[in-house]
Amino acid sequence: MRFVCRIALILLCAFAAPAVAKQAPAYILVDIDAGTVLENRDAGTLWHPASVTKLMTAYVTFQALRTGEVNPHTRVVVTKNALKEPPSKMGYKVGTDMTLDNALKMMLVRSANDIAVAIAETIGGSEAGFIGRMNATARQLGMASTVYVNPNGLPDDRQVTTARDLAVLARALWRDFPDQRDLFKIPAIKAGKKVLRSQNSLLERFRGANGMKTGFICASGFNMVATATRSGKTLAAVVLGAVSASDRAEMAAALLQDGFKPKFFGGGKPQLANFRSARAPGPAVDMHAQVCGKRQKQEGEEEPLLAGATGRSALEPRFATMDPVPVTTGMADKGAEPAKGIETSKGNGNIPIPRARPAMPGDKVSSLPPDAIADRFEGAFGDTDAEP
C-alpha cells in the first residue's frame, strides 16, 4: 500500500507541474537474478530511449572486447562525424585519440554523444556498421520492440524501445559482463581540471546502487535504468517519461526500495523473457509538449542533481563521496600514432574505480549543482588537452 501511495504521489506531482501534462511515466521493476517482473506500468509502450541508448552501445563494445576484436587500449579517434554531434559531449578536436577504456568512461559517465559515435566507428568500421550490430544484438536478446538508428540516443522518431526491452538489456549487461560492472558505478570523471558528474544521483544517495544510465530528450522526457544490490539480491528499475530529473530519480529509488521488501520475493511472478515480448504497436509516446513546451531543449540539458532528500523520499542525503576517475587522451595502442598536430597527454587507460568514503562534516561542496559545473566546460576541451 505504501508503494502504491508513493508512486501515486510522484505521478500526481508529474501531472500537476505542467498544464499540458497527460502522459504518466512508464516503469518496470525486475529481479535480475530470478529474471522475474515485480512491478510494471505501461512496460510495453513504445518510447524514445534517449541516452539510455548508450547501454546498447556499451553492450556491443563489451562483446567486441570479449572476442578479442578490440582491447581496452585500442585507439579511438575523434572524427568530423563524431565531433558534429551536439551536447552532451567532450568536444575534443578532430584527430584526438584515446584508449577505448577511457572512451567508455566518457560515454557512460559524461554521456558524451561525440565519444559514442567515435566508439561506434572504431568497433563497427563505420557508424552505420555499428548500428547494424546494435539492432542485431537487440534481436538476439529478445528486444522485439527496439530499433536503433544512432549510437547515442539523440532525437530521431525512428529510435524506439520499451521499458520491458530496456530491462532485458539491463539484465543482459549485468549477467553477461560481470567484469564490466564497475564502469556503471563511476559517479564522475576528471579530464584535466574539469570534473564531469554522472546524472545518476542514486549512486551516492541510494544504498546498494551500482548503475546504470540516465537519458533525456524532449520527446522521451527523463529516462533512467538503475540497478541496486542488497543482501545478495540485485534489482533493476526502468523509468521512462518522468517530467524532471528529480521525479525520475525518486521513482526509480521508490521502485527499488519497495522491491527489496520480503513481500516481493518468492514465486508467482511473470518471467521477463516472455513478458510483453511481442513487438509493440506505434507510434512512440511524445513528451515534447509536456516536458519542454515552447523551449527547444536538447540531449544533455538535464536538471541539477538533487541536493538532498525531503519528505518520504526513498533517496537519502548524500551519504558517500566518491572521487572522480581521471580520464586522458592518448596512450592508445595498435601501433597507431596520433594524428599530426594533436597533442596527447600521458596516462594509464586502466584507471581503477575509487572506493567510496563516508561524507564528512568538513567536506566542502560547491554552491553550484554538479551539472552546472560540468556545463561550464561544455565544448571547451577542444582547446585544452586533458591531463592526468
C-alpha positions, 0 to 999 in steps of 0.5 A: 500500500505504501508503494502504491501511495508513493508512486501515486504521489510522484505521478500526481506531482508529474501531472500537476507541474505542467498544464499540458501534462497527460502522459504518466511515466512508464516503469518496470521493476525486475529481479535480475537474478530470478529474471522475474517482473515485480512491478510494471506500468505501461512496460510495453509502450513504445518510447524514445530511449534517449541516452539510455541508448548508450547501454546498447552501445556499451553492450556491443563494445563489451562483446567486441572486447570479449572476442578479442576484436578490440582491447581496452587500449585500442585507439579511438579517434575523434572524427568530423562525424563524431565531433558534429554531434551536439551536447552532451559531449567532450568536444575534443578536436578532430584527430584526438585519440584515446584508449577505448577504456577511457572512451567508455568512461566518457560515454557512460559517465559524461554521456558524451554523444561525440565519444559514442559515435567515435566508439561506434566507428572504431568497433563497427568500421563505420557508424552505420556498421555499428548500428547494424550490430546494435539492432542485431544484438537487440534481436538476439536478446529478445528486444522485439520492440527496439530499433536503433538508428544512432549510437547515442540516443539523440532525437530521431522518431525512428529510435524506439524501445520499451521499458520491458526491452530496456530491462532485458538489456539491463539484465543482459549487461549485468549477467553477461559482463560481470567484469564490466560492472564497475564502469556503471558505478563511476559517479564522475570523471576528471579530464584535466581540471574539469570534473564531469558528474554522472546524472545518476544521483542514486549512486551516492544517495541510494544504498546498494546502487551500482548503475546504470544510465540516465537519458533525456530528450524532449520527446522521451522526457527523463529516462533512467535504468538503475540497478541496486544490490542488497543482501545478495539480491540485485534489482533493476528499475526502468523509468521512462517519461518522468517530467524532471530529473528529480521525479525520475530519480525518486521513482526509480529509488521508490521502485527499488526500495519497495522491491527489496521488501520480503513481500516481493520475493518468492514465486508467482511472478511473470518471467521477463523473457516472455513478458510483453515480448511481442513487438509493440504497436506505434507510434512512440509516446511524445513528451515534447509538449509536456516536458519542454513546451515552447523551449527547444531543449536538447540531449544533455540539458538535464536538471541539477542533481538533487541536493538532498532528500525531503519528505518520504523520499526513498533517496537519502542525503548524500551519504558517500563521496566518491572521487572522480576517475581521471580520464586522458587522451592518448596512450592508445595502442595498435601501433597507431600514432596520433594524428599530426598536430594533436597533442596527447597527454600521458596516462594509464587507460586502466584507471581503477574505480575509487572506493567510496568514503563516508561524507564528512562534516568538513567536506566542502561542496560547491554552491553550484549543482554538479551539472552546472559545473560540468556545463561550464566546460561544455565544448571547451576541451577542444582547446585544452588537452586533458591531463592526468 
